[in-house]
Structure formats: structure tokens, C-alpha cells
Amino acid sequence: MSGELSPIDKAKFVAAKKATDYVEDGMRVGLGTGSTAAWLVRCLGELVRDEGLRIKGVPTSTRTAQLAKEVGIEVVSLDEARWLDVTIDGADEFDSELNLIKGGGGALLQEKIVATASDQMVVIADVGKEVETLGTFPLPVEVIPFGWKTTQALIEETLVSMDVLGRSSTLRMNNDSPYMTDEGNHILDLHLNRIGDARQLAMVLNQMPGVVENGLFIDICDAVVVGYGDGRVEVRDINAGTIEESLLDFAESDNLFADLVD
């Protein structure tokens, strides 16, 4: 790392560093997408370089694949790996039951496919991502480009009968053009403010023609590693019902992280 990290970046880093405890030699590992997941990829690259860790990484986006290759991780497709030992990824929000909103980085479809093809999914996040009720972060919904305005209208009409506070949606943009996912689809961000029944909403959204996938991850996450700006880390395991706390020390001189931009 180069220079002094902000408290948020410290929190992301220590969460990612602690999550490497879930990775053992010879594993097939799902690699998430986003700023926090990028820390994880760099930490695993460090173990590959310095300790000879041998893993096969299945990335959830083209940019994660590129980063993994740059730090020396062997990259394979999900079809090659077939099944994964663990997937480690970030989240935009998580609640007390470890239900998630994901997709802020635009890779929700591949992220959900990879996570559900794993023995275990571990989320890494700074403490600011924890919420009592999902929905403050806009819910991403991946839709096919054909007829996307009709799909948007159908979604907004359906939201009238859902337990949410907001019902507006916006097409995600990339400068002056619609954002395109790795699969060539668009993303609608739903501004719901609060989601009363996330399970029901996820099922209803995915039944709509034109909708490919939504960013609600329900009953998929097994554990969350929460990082704090002072170096504390909290590991919450939903299956074991345990919470473990620790304090991580880290140096800020390793050039492996020098060019990591959040």
C-alpha cells in the first residue's frame, strides 16, 4: 500500500485480509467484483507470490479476471471449475440474516451464478454496509436491452403491490450511453428506500419477462467478515451462529497494493 489509507479503505483491507483464512491450497475460489473484492484479489495474489499458495480463481467479471491475472492467480472459467469451494465477494448492503443487495459494480448476474455454485459464500464489507432493513442502496435489476422501457414500466407497476417505500427506477448510465454488463444487458436501479419482504420481491422480479436477474441475494451468504477503520475485524457465521472478533496488524509499504484505486 502507498501512503496512509482512509478509515474506509482500512476497513475494506482488513476484512479482505481476514477472509483469506477461508482459502486453502488447492481450492477453487470464486472472486467477486467491486472495490472491496479487489482488496481480496490483491491479498490472495500476495499469498500466491510470497507463500506459494495454489488456487484456481473463477472471476465474476472481466475486470476481476484481469486483476487476478495481474497478481498471479490462475484464472479458470466456471465451466472448467464446475463447482467451487468458496466464493468471496463484497456487498452493497447486508442485514442481520446476511441477506444482501449486490450489483453496484454491475456484475450481479455472474456474481449470483458463481456464489450459488459454491460450498460457501463469504461476504467482505466495511461496517457501513450493515443495515437493519435492505433497500437504502438502489436495487440493481439486470434487463435485456430489447423493450427495456416496457420492462421498466412493468416493474414500476408491480412495485405498487410490494412492501416498499419507493417505486421509481433509473437506467444506469456509463457517461452518455446505457451501462452494459458483461452479458450485454442493461441495469435498472430501483429506488425503494426500504424493502419489507426481500424474498417475495426477488421472486416477483425474476418472473417478469425481460428481467434477467435481480441484486437480492437471499439465503446465499454463509458468513460476513466486517472490517472497521481501526483494524478490528468481526466474523459472523450465520450457520454456526457465532461472532468472532480480532485485530489485524498491517504494514502500509507493500507495493502489491500501490496501484489499487477504489
C-alpha positions, -999 to +999 in steps of 0.1 A: +000+000+000+011+035-007+006+063+019-020+065+046-053+046+039-086+062+048-106+045+075-130+030+050-101+016+029-085+002+061-118-014+069-121-030+035-085-042+036-086-058+070-119-076+060-103-089+028-071-099+046-091-118+073-112-135+046-081-152+031-083-175+061-112-193+042-088-201+013-066-232+014-041-246-010-057-264-040-091-247-037-113-234-064-123-198-054-150-175-067-136-140-069-161-111-065-163-078-082-161-043-067-137-022-046-137-045-016-134-076-036-104-061-054-086-059-020-093-096-016-078-104-050-047-085-041-044-102-008-047-136-024-021-126-050+003-117-022-001-153-008+004-168-043+036-147-047+051-149-012+038-183+002+033-204-029-005-206-025-020-226-054-056-218-062-078-216-092-098-184-093-132-180-110-138-143-116-172-127-117-163-100-142-138-092-169-121-066-147-117-091-118-102-116-143-077-090-154-067-081-119-064-117-108-041-125-137-020-094-129-013-106-094-005-141-104-037-161-097-046-189-121-079-179-137-103-206-150-139-204-161-168-217-140-174-244-166-138-256-161-141-255-123-176-269-123-180-264-086-162-241-061-150-245-026-157-209-016-167-176-032-156-143-015-173-111-026-184-077-014-219-064-009-237-031-011-258-039+019-263-068+043-288-073+071-288-094+103-298-125+084-270-120+059-293-112+031-277-089+006-281-063-020-254-066-047-248-053-081-234-018-075-204-029-096-227-041-124-218-078-122-247-092-102-256-120-127-222-136-127-218-130-090-250-148-082-242-177-105-208-181-090-220-177-054-247-204-058-221-228-074-200-227-042-199-248-010-197-215+009-202-178+002-183-153+023-190-116+021-164-090+030-176-055+039-169-024+059-192-018+088-210+009+069-227-017+047-247-031+075-284-021+076-315-030+097-336-033+066-324-037+030-333-010+004-315+022+011-290+012-016-307+012-050-316-024-060-300-033-094-320-053-118-304-067-150-327-065-180-323-073-217-320-042-239-349-052-261-380-034-248-362-023-216-386+007-212-416-017-213-398-039-187-392-008-166-428+002-167-439-033-157-415-033-128-427+001-115-464-010-119-457-042-099-439-023-071-472-007-063-483-040-047-449-047-030-439-037+006-415-009-004-414+028+002-402+040-032-412+029-067-390+048-091-363+034-112-335+047-134-315+033-162-278+030-152-256+051-175-220+050-185-213+086-194-238+093-222-246+057-230-265+030-211-243+009-189-237-026-205-230-056-184-205-083-195-235-101-210-246-071-230-276-062-208-288-030-191-293-024-154-323-007-139-316+007-104-348+006-083-350+034-056-370+016-030-357+031+003-370+001+023-377-035+013-402-051+036-402-086+021-370-091+002-377-128-005-410-120-021-397-091-042-368-112-055-392-139-067-416-115-083-389-096-102-374-127-117-408-138-130-411-107-153-403-110-190-372-090-198-357-094-163-325-115-163-317-113-126-320-090-096-295-080-069-312-095-039-291-124-026-314-143-002-301-173+018-269-174-002-244-159+021-229-181+049-206-156+066-197-120+066-164-105+075-169-070+087-139-046+088-135-015+109-113+016+103-092+008+134-082-026+122-108-046+140-125-075+122-157-093+131-166-126+115-203-135+117-212-171+107-250-175+101-248-213+101-228-217+133-245-187+150-211-174+161-194-140+161-156-138+164-136-106+168-099-100+162-075-071+155-053-072+124-020-055+121-008-045+086+021-026+071+015+002+046+046-004+024+037-034+003+038-022-034+013-050-043-014-025-033+002+006-046-020+010-077-053-001-062-078+026-069-112+024-051 
